[in-house]
């Protein structure tokens, strides 16, 4: 089995749609994936993900199932030196890297700051993914998957960066904190995982591509800056 985790194209958050750049990204993505067999597709209910999925689905003459657990991961916490709650997956590096628990899959929710709805919402995403994989022949068993129907199907998930890292965290059995803060999947990027069944009936997932933007590179289109922060402090780009 293969999983395509596709981040939505460049978003217009204010108007709940895609920017002109995002619309171009979605079109180029659909052209790039036109000859890639997709056996099933699932999408976040949020418009930016569904609009990204639409041209891909049209090119394949198929529809996608809308899954609420694929919406952006919106668990709220109050971070150090902040008065109001904010999203869990956007910390200053100096703050989150100072907490050893954040690096381990079994302890990252232990710190007091995480004792909100973080665990509940994380679990809901993991359960949603496992239920989907079970339907497609792979049943979660500890940190691995029992194969109930081995296959070479390709499943496309259209979603968001924050929840993409939760999915990867669960599939790879790692903490999401380094994924949220040390990886960056730019708009319309594609992450590819595949199963390895090295012993009959027992599968694990491996990442063979992360944040792939080949569809933009081939068209000579520069990637959106959304999700990034300034490369140098003196840059006139986003700091916070």
HELIX and SHEET records of a PDB file:
HELIX    1   1 UNK A   20  UNK A   33  1                                  14    
HELIX    2   2 UNK A   47  UNK A   59  1                                  13    
HELIX    3   3 UNK A   68  UNK A   70  5                                   3    
HELIX    4   4 UNK A   93  UNK A   96  1                                   4    
HELIX    5   5 UNK A  100  UNK A  103  5                                   4    
HELIX    6   6 UNK A  112  UNK A  114  5                                   3    
HELIX    7   7 UNK A  118  UNK A  135  1                                  18    
HELIX    8   8 UNK A  161  UNK A  172  1                                  12    
HELIX    9   9 UNK A  176  UNK A  182  1                                   7    
HELIX   10  10 UNK A  214  UNK A  219  1                                   6    
SHEET    1   A 8 UNK A  65  UNK A  66  0                                        
SHEET    2   A 8 UNK A  40  UNK A  43  1                                        
SHEET    3   A 8 UNK A 154  UNK A 159  1                                        
SHEET    4   A 8 UNK A   2  UNK A   7  1                                        
SHEET    5   A 8 UNK A 190  UNK A 199 -1                                        
SHEET    6   A 8 UNK A 202  UNK A 212 -1                                        
SHEET    7   A 8 UNK A 144  UNK A 147 -1                                        
SHEET    8   A 8 UNK A 138  UNK A 141 -1                                        
SHEET    1   B 2 UNK A  11  UNK A  12  0                                        
SHEET    2   B 2 UNK A  17  UNK A  18 -1                                        
SHEET    1   C 2 UNK A  76  UNK A  77  0                                        
SHEET    2   C 2 UNK A  86  UNK A  87 -1                                        
END                                                                             
